[in-house]
Amino acid sequence: MSDVKITVIDREGTEHEIMAPTDMSMNLMETIKAYELAEEGTFGICGGMLMCASCQCYKLNDTEVPEMGDEEESLLYSDGVHVKPNSRLSCQIPITLDIEGLKVEIAPEP
């Protein structure tokens, strides 16, 4: 089993260093929910189906993540609130060895 270290800043500004498993086909949204870093019912509401933008986060470092797809970009800029140039939907970031060291901040609640 291989885990990657990810830093997540919650909506209160608290920084959490978490270990995310790469062997469970999880994404960042699911990991944040598993660690209970966002209030239930306010984050990842659609379950990662690219329908709500509630799992928006800000990528804070240069760790490589998969390119933003057209659906993600469209949803962010049509339904997203508090969108910034470094905004991403955490449901679209799979937990892989490539994201070791990723640092994100959960966007404010819409």
C-alpha positions in Angstrom: 0.0 0.0 0.0 1.3 3.4 -1.0 0.1 6.6 0.5 0.8 10.2 -0.5 1.1 13.2 1.7 -1.3 16.0 1.0 -1.8 19.3 2.8 -5.4 20.6 3.1 -6.3 23.9 4.6 -9.9 23.8 5.8 -12.5 26.5 5.7 -11.4 27.8 9.1 -7.8 28.2 8.0 -6.5 25.2 9.8 -3.8 23.2 7.9 -4.0 19.4 7.9 -1.3 17.1 6.7 -3.0 13.9 5.6 -2.0 10.6 4.1 -4.1 9.5 1.2 -4.1 5.9 -0.2 -3.2 5.5 -3.8 -4.6 2.0 -4.0 -8.3 2.7 -3.4 -9.2 4.6 -6.6 -10.2 7.6 -4.5 -10.1 11.2 -5.5 -9.2 14.3 -3.5 -12.9 15.1 -2.7 -13.5 11.6 -1.3 -10.3 11.9 0.8 -11.2 15.3 2.2 -14.7 13.9 3.1 -13.1 10.8 4.7 -10.9 12.9 6.9 -14.0 15.1 7.8 -12.2 18.3 6.8 -15.4 20.0 5.6 -18.8 20.2 7.3 -21.1 17.4 6.2 -23.6 18.5 3.5 -21.5 21.5 2.4 -18.7 19.7 0.4 -18.9 17.2 -2.4 -22.7 17.3 -2.4 -23.1 15.6 -5.8 -20.7 12.8 -4.8 -18.2 13.7 -7.5 -20.6 13.5 -10.5 -19.5 17.0 -11.9 -22.9 18.5 -11.0 -22.4 21.0 -8.2 -18.9 22.6 -7.8 -19.2 22.3 -4.0 -15.9 20.5 -3.8 -14.0 23.5 -5.2 -10.5 24.0 -3.8 -7.5 26.2 -4.6 -4.3 24.5 -5.7 -1.5 26.3 -3.7 1.7 24.8 -5.1 3.3 23.5 -8.3 2.5 19.8 -7.8 1.3 18.4 -11.1 -2.3 17.4 -11.2 -4.3 16.2 -14.3 -5.3 18.9 -16.7 -8.7 20.5 -16.2 -11.3 19.0 -18.6 -13.9 20.9 -20.4 -16.7 19.7 -18.1 -14.9 20.8 -15.0 -14.0 24.2 -16.5 -17.6 24.7 -17.6 -19.0 23.8 -14.2 -16.5 25.9 -12.3 -17.2 29.0 -14.3 -21.0 28.6 -14.5 -21.9 27.2 -11.0 -18.8 28.0 -9.0 -18.6 30.7 -6.4 -15.3 32.3 -5.2 -13.6 31.0 -8.4 -9.9 31.9 -8.8 -7.3 31.1 -11.5 -6.0 28.2 -9.3 -9.5 26.8 -8.6 -10.1 23.1 -9.2 -12.8 20.6 -8.4 -11.3 18.1 -6.0 -13.5 15.3 -7.4 -11.4 15.6 -10.6 -8.0 15.0 -8.9 -7.4 11.3 -8.5 -5.2 10.2 -5.6 -2.0 8.9 -7.4 1.7 8.9 -6.6 2.1 11.9 -8.9 0.3 14.3 -6.4 2.7 13.6 -3.5 3.1 17.0 -1.7 0.0 18.6 -3.1 -1.3 21.6 -1.1 -4.8 22.8 -1.4 -7.3 25.1 0.4 -11.0 24.3 0.5 -12.9 27.2 -1.1 -15.4 29.0 1.1 -18.9 27.6 1.3 -21.1 29.1 -1.5 
